Amino acid sequence: MITPKLSTTEVYKRSLMLLASEKALTAVLVLAGMAIAGVQVYEQVLFGWVVDALSKGNGAFPIIGMWAGLGLFGIVASVIVSIASDRLAHRHRLNAMGLAFERAITLPISYHAEKGSGSVVRAILSGTDQLFWLWLSFLREQLSAIVSILLLIPTALSMDARMASILAVLAVVYLAINIVVVRKTSDGQAAVEQYHANVFGRVGDVLGNVTVVQSYSRLGVEMDAMRSVMKDLLAAQYPVLTWWGLLTVLTRAAATITMVAVFAVGAVLASQGEITVGAIVSFVGFASLLIGKLDQLSGFVVRTYQAAPTLRSYFELLDAQANVIEKPNARAIENVAGRVVFENVSYRYGPGSQGVFDLNFEVQQGKTIALVGPTGSGKTTTLSLLQRFREPDGGKIYIDGVDIAEATMASVRHAIGVVFQDAGLFNRTIAENIRVGKPDATDEEVQRAARLAEAHDFIMRKPGGFNFLIGERGLSLSGGERQRLAIARAILKEAPILILDEATSALDAETEGKIKRALDVLRQGRTTFIIAHRLSTVADADTILVLEEGRIVERGTFRQLVAQGGLFARLVAEGGFTEPTAPEDAANALKAGPVVPAPSTLTPA
């Protein structure tokens, strides 16, 4: 689903609407800001009155007292607005960050694959930084600036229309210059933001694969590539900066000319007795105030248009649609036993021919099923459909007779434990990584899971034991150690359905033996799905499904499939399954004569 691009005005409005959860406080700050604006305007009027009173020899103290009282009120109100708006902006910045983070972790893997983790992180962090600045600037400065200008215009007109016209010309010039510069830079700033996203994406990509970069001596290559991206960024940024610099020069020139004009016209009018010295002083104050407020608004406009692409990326993240949506009346699946049924299930990737088609099978509680087939045959897709990472285009999937499309995603995924080829560890302690399977687990439960996963011994050899910090993605551990922690995590979860996705690949024989024993413990009493290329892993499955081009082409036990002489037998013969400790098993299986088909534990649904 493609969402329409938000305009800068829509981005600005939507940013302010995020403050709606604290309407009362926001309204009070808005009113206080308007009061401060009024104080700033009428201070200039009182200043002029004081000058006139002093020049005429009249009593100026009552006016001075009013001026002092008004100024004191403005100071106190400014302090209160400053502190309250700062706290409000900080609270909502964290809320906005939490909202975006929650959205990001619920989006499908395909979204993160397309955007890249660096771009997503930038959208969250830079987006919330820009929101914080916008809220704080609006409540502290921009609102009072707008109100000051709106109050200043009628006040100046009531005093002298000729002098007021000079201020009006200044305002028009500021507005015109800003409109021209914004139009000239809007597309360029959007391009700059895209280059920033590219920089963040490349940084995240390289740091996430720093071992590969070092192993292949790509330090120079990657630095050259980064310099190239930065060069492109600067090439896009320079024209934008030139326009913003020109804006500053032109507005400064207009402000200087205005001040000169106010003094010059005021001097002429005063010499003719048409205006008092105090009024001239007030108009000088008006001009200074107007120039200051217009500079504030001009800077705000510049910053807003610069921030618009970043804020747009933030809102696009919030608006991104998951490809699996939970139904409003979804109910939780409780007390799951583990019976799984696929009934005419199909899923296609876009307009192409890849996907899975007409999958029909049933797995009884506690049985083990292996999914095998060439790369791209649909094994991982099948299990991602079971976990509701994708929604079938047709057909239904049942767990214990409940259509998972009618169930809550949390309950479906709570019923399934997964051990991936990549262990998927966090840069946290060993205990915290194991507790991912059960956040409220006791220390005794964590240690028991570690023992069952044959991980306890190596854990206790680490500095700090279970409190050992394993590094990003578990880089402080060996491959076998990482896998055993992943298994311990799955054991602790105690899910009735288990998925083993290449859980023993790329391991030496001794380590694989330990992990296989741990997996055997994990599989006990659980309905288990296995994706593997190890003969030892699939050989003892109750049933093997052979997939090709997204369809089930064979099904049966290992011996049955070898005897059929079909795709599975060819995979075995061609080394598609390897067993490092017993390579003769495949050959012996191929030499075995036809076997009497055993009753299958898996039947078409």
N, C-alpha and C positions, 0 to 999 in steps of 0.2 A: 504494500500500500504506500503510495507516494503522497506525502502531505504537502499542501501548497506552501510556498516560501512566505514567511512572515515579513511584512514591510517593517521599516524602522519604527514607524509610529505604533504599529501593533506590538512590536517587541517592547517598546517603552511602556505602553498601557498594561501589557501583560506582566511586566516586571513590577509595576506598582500594585497590581492586583494581588500579588503574592503577600502583601501586607494586610490583606483583608481579614486574616484570622485575629488581628488585634485592631479592629476598627475604632474602638473607643479611644485608645491611646493615640492612634494615628490621627484621629479627628482633633484631639486636644493639641497635638503638635502642630497640625495645620493651622488651627486658630491662633496658637501662640506665635507661629511664624508670621501670620498676617498682622498681628499686633506689633511685632518687632518692626515690620515693614512700615507701619504707620508711624511709629516712633521715629524711625530714621528720616522720614520725609518732614515731619512737623518739627523736628529739631532744627532743620534749616530755616523754617519760618520763624521760630522763636529767636534764632541767632540774629536774623535780620531785624526783628523787633528790638532786641537789646541794643544793636548798633544805632538804630533810629532814636531810641530813648536816650542813649548816652549823648548823641550828637545834638539833641534838642535840650538837653539838661533836665529831662524829666526823670522821675524815679524809676530806675531800672531793676531794683531788687525784687519786686514781685515777679517780673518776667524771668529774671535769673533763677528765682526759686522754682518757678514752673519748669524752666529748662532743665535744672538740676534733677527735679523729681522725675521728669520724663526720661532723662538719661539713665537715672538709677534703675527705673523700671525696665528699661531696655536691656541694661546689663544683666539684671537678675533673670529676666525672661530668656535672654540668650544663653546664659549658663545652663538653665534648666532644659531648654530645647536641645542644647549641645549634648548634655549627658544622656538625656532620655532617648534621643534619636540614635546616639551611638550604641546604646544597649539594645534598642529595638533592632537596629541593622545587624548587630552581631548575632542576636538570637535567630533572626530570619535567615542569615547567611548559613548558619549551621543546619537549620531546618531545610533550606534549599539544597544543601549538600547531601543531607540524608535522603531527601526525596529523589535526587538524581542517582545516588548510589543504589538505592533500593530498586529504581527502575533499571539501572544498568545490569544488575545481577539477575534480573528476571528475564532479560531479553535473550533470544536464542543464540546459540553458538555462531550461527551464520551471520548475525549482526556484528558480533565482535570480530569475526574473521574478515568481514568487509571493511569495517571502520579501523580496526587495529586498536590495541589496548592503549597506545600512546595518545591517539586522538580522543578516545573516550575519557581518559584521565584528564586531558586538557579541557574537554567540554565541561567536566564537573568542576575542576579547580578554578580555571580561568573564568568560567561562567559565573560561579558564585562570588568570585572576587569582584567582577564587574557589577553584579547585582548589589553587593555591599556598597560599592562606591556610589552607584546610582541612587540607592535609598538614602544614604547619608547626605549626599549632595543635594538631593531634592528637599529633604526635611530641614537641613541646616541653612542652605543658601538659595537654591533656585526658586523655591516657593516665595520666600521673602523678596527676592529680586523682582519677580514678576509682579507681585502685589505693590512693591515700591514704585515701579514704573507706572502701574495703573493709577495709583494715588497721586503720583507726581504730576501727571498730565493735567487733570482738572485743577489741581492746586496752582500750578504755574500759570494756566490760562486765566484763572481768577485774579491773579496778581498783575500780569501784563502779557497780552496775547502776542505782542511783537517779540519779546524775549523768549516766550514759550515756543515760538515758531523755530527758533534756532535749535532748541533741544529736540523738537520734532524732526527736523532735518537730520540731526545726528542719529536718531533712532532709525529713521528710514534707511540711511546709508549703512548702518550696522546690519540691518535686516537683509538688505540687498546683497551686500558682500558675502554674508553667511550663506544665503541661498545659492549664489553662484559657486562658492567653494564646495559646498555639500554636493551639488550636482556633479561637479568635476571629479570628486574623489570617492563617491559611493561605490562604484564598480571596482576601483582600484583597491579600496579598503577590504572589500570582500575577497579579492585575490590575495591580499596580504594575509588574511586570516587562513586561507587555504594553505598557503605556504607555511604558516606557523603550524598548522595541523600536520603537514608533511614532516616538518622538523621533529615534532613530538613523536610522530609515528616511527620515524627512523631511529630516534634515540631509544624508544621502547623496544624496537625490533632488535637492535644491536645489543643492548644491555641484557635482553632476555636470552641472547645466544652468545654471550661473551666468551664461553669456553670454545665454541666453534671459531670465533674470530681469532682467538689466541692460538688455537691448534693449527689453523690454516694460515697463520701469519698474515692476517688481513687488516692489521692495524692501519697501515698506510692507505690501503684501498678504501677502508671504511671512512677514514678521516677525509680523504679526497672527495668521497661521495657526499659527506656531510658539508664540506666547504662548498660544494656545487649547489646543494640545496639552500644553504645560507646565502650564497651569491644570488640565486633566483629570488630569495626573500627580499634582499636589499634592493634588487632591481625593481621589484614591485613597490617597495616601501618609499624609495626616494621621491618619485613624482608626487605621492600623497603628502609627504612631509614638505615638499616645496610649496604646494598650495596652502597648507596650513600656516607655513611661515609667511607667505604673502598676505594671508588673512590678518595675521598679527600686525604686520607693517601698515596695512591700509587702515585698520581700525585705530591704531595708535595715531596715525596722521589725522584721521577724522576727529579724534578726541582733542588733539592739540589745536586744530583749527577752530573747533567749537569753543574752547576756553578763550581763545583770542577774540573770537566774535562776540562772546558774552561781555567781555570787558570793554571792547570797542563800542558796541551798540549801547551798552549801559552807560558809558561815559558821555556819548552824544545825547542820550535821553536825559541824563542827569543835568547836563549843561543847559538844557532847555526847560528844566524844572518839571519834567514829565515822569520822573521816577526818583525815589529816595535812594540814598546810599545803602540803607538797610536792605532795600529790595534787591539792589545789585548784589550785595553780599549773599542774600538768600539764593539768587539765581546762580551765583558762582557755586554755592553749596549744592544746588540742584544739579548743576552740570557735573560737578565732581561725583555726586551720588549716582547720577545716570550713567556716567562713563564707567564707574565701578561695577554697577549692576549689569550694564551691557557687556562689559568684559567677562563677568561671571557667566552670563548666559551664553556668550559666544564660546567661551571655553567649555561650557557644558555641552553645547551643540557639537563642538569638535569631538569631545570625548565620547559623547553618545553615539555619534556615527562611527567613530573608531571601534567602539565596543559592540556595536550592533551585530556584526558577524559572529563574534564570540557568544553573545547572548542568544543569537539565533541558533547556534549549534547546541547550546544548553537546552533550549525549548524543543529542538528537534529530537534530542535524546529523550526528553519527557514524553514527546508525542509518538515516539517509535512504537510500532505495533508488534506485539509478539505473534508468532504464527500459530500458537496454541492459546486459546482463550477459554478460561474456566466458565462454565455456565452459572448463572446466578443461583439456580436451585441445586447446584451440585452437592452431593452428600459424601461423607467420608466412608471409606471401606474399613470395616473394623474386624478384628480377629481373623486376619487373612491366613488361610491354610496353605495356599500356593498353587491351586489349579489354574492353568493359563490356557486360553483358547484364542486362536486367530481364525477369524471367519471371513473369507473372501477379502482379505486386506490388500489394498493397493495404495501406493504413494509414488508420485512422479515428480522428479526435479524439473520444474519449469516446463518448457515446451519440448525438451529432449526426450530421449528414450531411456534415460537412467532412472532407476527407482526399484521398487518391488511390486509384484503383480500377483493377484489371486493367491495370497498365502493362506493355506488352510492346514492347521495342525492343532493338536491338543496335547498338553503336557500335564500328567497327573501329579498330584502333590508328592514332593520328595524325590522326584525323578530328575535325571540329568540328561540334557539335550545338548548336542554339539552342532554348531552351525559352521559349515565348511564350504569352500568354493574359491574360485579365482578372485584376485583383487577386483573390487568394484562389482561384485556379484550381489550385494545387498545385505550382507551379514550385519554390519553395524547399523544400517538403516532400520532393519527389522527390530533390533533391540532398542533403538532410539524411539521407535513408535510405541514400544511397550512402556517406556519411561515417560511418554507424553512430551518428548522434546519436539516431536513433529505430530501433526494431525493427519490421519489417513484421508486420502481422497475418496476412498470407498471401503466398505466393510467395517467390521467391529472387532474389538479386542476385549476379552473378558478376563477378569480375575475373580475366581470363586463365583462365577456366574453373573458378576456385576460389570456392565459396560463401563470401561474406564473413561469414556467420553462424558458419562453422567456423574463421575466421581470427582472429588477434589484432587487437584494435582498433588497437594501435600500428602494426602493419604496414600496415593498411588506410589509416590517416590519414597514414602516412609516404609512401604512394604518391600522395597527393593534395595539390596546392598550391591555395590559395584566395586570391583577391583580392576583398575585399568592397567594397560601396558605402562603408561606414564603414571606413577603413583599419585601425582597431584597433591604434593605436600606444600604446607604453608611455612613461611619464615617465622616459625614459632617453636615452642618446646616440643619434645617428643610427646609428652603427656597431652598437650593441647591438640596435637595432630591426631592422636588416637581418639580423643574425646569428640572429634568431629562426628564420629558415629553415634555418640550419645552424650550431649553436652552436660547432663547432670550426673554422669557416672561417678562413682566413688573411686578413690585411689585403688582400692582392692579390685574393683571391676576392671580398671585399666590394666593393672598388673596381670590379672588373670587372662585378659585378652592377649597381652603381650606374650605370655607363656604359651598359650595355645598356638600363637603364630610363630613360635620359635624365635621370638625377638628379645626375650627378657635378658638373655645372657649378654648379647652385644650392647643392649641398652645400659646395663649396669657397668660396662667397661667404659662408657662415655663419661667425660667430666660432668658431674652433676646428675648422672643417671637420667631419670625421666624429665628432669628440668634442663636437659641439654638443648641448646638452641641449634636447630639443624641447618639454618641458612635458607636462602631463597631456593624454592623448589627442591629442598633437601640436598643441596650440593655438598654438605659436610658428611654425607652418608654414601655408602656404596650402593650400587644398583640393587643388590639383593637385600640390603638393609632397608632401602626405601620400599621395596615390594612387601617385605614382612610387616612394616608399619601400616601399609595400606590394607593388608589382610587383617591385622589386629583391629584396625578401625572398622572393617566390615564385620568381624566377629563380635565386637562390642555392640554394634547396631542391632544384631540379632534379627535381621529381616528374614521373613519366610521365603523370599525369592532372591536368588543370587545371580549376578552377571559377572562372568570372568572374561574380560576382553584382552586377550593376548597377555594374560597375567604372568606367564613364565617365559616369555620370549627373551632372547638375547642374554641368557644367563648361563654360567658354566654348570657342569653336571652336578657338582657338589651342592652349589647354591640352589639349583633347581630341585634337587632332592629334598632339601629342607623346606622349600616353598611348597612343593607338591604335598608333603606331609601336612603342612599347615592348611593347605587348600582342602585336603581330604577331611580334616577336622571341621573346617568351615562349611563344607558341603553337607555334612551329616544332617538329615532330616529336612533339608531345604530343596526347593525346586531350583535347579541350577541350569543356567544357559552359559555355554562355553563357546567363545571364538578363539581358535588356536591353530597353530601350524605345527605343534608338537604331537607326534604320534602317541606318546605316552599320555598326553592330556585328553585326546579324543577317543583313544582306544577303549577306555572303560565307561564311555557314555552309554546310557540306556538306549538312546536313539541318536542317530546322526542325520541331520538334514543337509543335503547337498544343494547349494544354490548356484545358478548360472544365469547371468543377465536378469537378475531380479526375480527369478522363478525357482520353485523347488522342483528339481529334476530327478532327485533320488532321495529315498529315505529308508532307514533300517539300522541294524547294528553294524559294527565294523566288519565282521566276517561276512555278513550278508552282502554288504556293498562291494567288498573286494571280490566276492564270488560272481557278482553281476557283471563285472568287467566293464563298467561304465566310466563316467567322469571321475568318481571317487577312486576307482582302481587305477586310473591313469595318473591321478595326483600322487598316489602312493608310489607307483612305479617310477614316476619322474622326480621323486624326491620332494614332492610338495609337502610331505610331512617328514620330519626328521626326529630321530631319537639318538642323542649323543652317546647314551650308555648301551644301547642295544640296536645297532643299525641293521642287524639281520632280521629284526621282527617284520619289517615291511616285506622283505623278500619271502620269508616263510609264509606270511599271510597270502602273498600272491600265488605261492605254490600250492596252497591248500585247495583241495577240491571243492566242488559245490557243497554247500551246507544246507541243511534243512532249515528254512526260515523259522526263527524263534518268534513267539508271540511278541509283537511290538508294543512297547509302552507308550507309543505315540501313534495316534490314529487320526485320519482326516476329520476335521470338525464337521 
